[in-house]
Amino acid sequence: MDFRKPSSSFILDFVTSSNGTMKGTRMRMLFLVGKLGTGRINIQQQWAYEIRLTRNNRNGQ
């Protein structure tokens, strides 16, 4: 096994990737919440389901 300290570029890539993922998730959630406030009840239920899926995937459940 290699126990060397990770390079700073590796850490920067990881943090940047995590930030990008978090920002993308936040944008998707805002979009879905906006859609939840409009439309017919069956459409609202579909969007609510999508929000629950996104939240559960983010929490690793």
Backbone hydrogen bonds, N-H to C=O, Kabsch-Sander energy under -0.5 kcal/mol:
donor,donor_aa,acceptor,acceptor_aa,energy
3,F,1,M,-0.7
11,I,7,S,-1.9
12,L,8,S,-2.6
13,D,9,S,-2.5
14,F,10,F,-2.3
15,V,11,I,-2.6
16,T,12,L,-2.6
17,S,13,D,-2.4
18,S,14,F,-2.5
19,N,15,V,-2.7
20,G,16,T,-2.5
21,T,17,S,-2.3
22,M,18,S,-2.5
23,K,19,N,-2.8
24,G,20,G,-2.3
25,T,21,T,-2.4
26,R,22,M,-2.4
27,M,23,K,-2.4
28,R,24,G,-2.2
29,M,25,T,-2.5
30,L,26,R,-2.4
31,F,27,M,-2.2
32,L,28,R,-2.6
33,V,29,M,-2.7
34,G,30,L,-2.1
35,K,31,F,-2.1
36,L,32,L,-2.0
37,G,33,V,-1.2
38,T,35,K,-1.3
44,Q,40,R,-2.4
45,Q,41,I,-2.3
46,Q,42,N,-1.7
47,W,43,I,-2.3
48,A,44,Q,-2.5
49,Y,45,Q,-2.1
50,E,46,Q,-2.1
51,I,47,W,-2.3
52,R,48,A,-2.2
53,L,49,Y,-2.4
54,T,50,E,-2.5
55,R,51,I,-2.6
56,N,52,R,-2.7
57,N,53,L,-2.5
58,R,54,T,-2.1
59,N,55,R,-1.8
60,G,57,N,-0.7
61,Q,56,N,-2.5
